[in-house]
């Protein structure tokens, strides 16, 4: 009678299930981060509330030029803090690369007008054809 070969022990762990679960968790995490804020590609500020505020979908584009001014006077282009001298050059480069020649200003409602004015004067020679101030819409009154 012929001997049967002994089955060998398999000492390898199958991690395909773990990899699938981790992939789903990472996808959910990225989706949450993308939707955590409406405008995730620039500095968050406390905007002025305007009853005539309108939606600007072009401001949500990835190549939109967004200038944020915080309440303490910091000037940010996109999500990077910049000086006014650097700002003009950065805008000039973005317009050459094909961005819309419109600047979206995202100013904090507590920021000083002088800082906003200085920033607008700095970008004027960069070839900007339009400036749009981003504002917040008033919250609907839900009381009956």
Secondary structure, 3 states (H helix, E strand, C coil): CCCCCCCCCCCCCCCHHHHHHHHHHHHHHHHHHHHCCCCCCCCCCCCCECCCCCCCHHHHCCCCEEEEECCCCCEEECCEECCHHHHHHHHHHHHHCCCCCEEEEEECCCCCHHHHHHHHHHHHCCCCCEEEECCECCCCCCCC
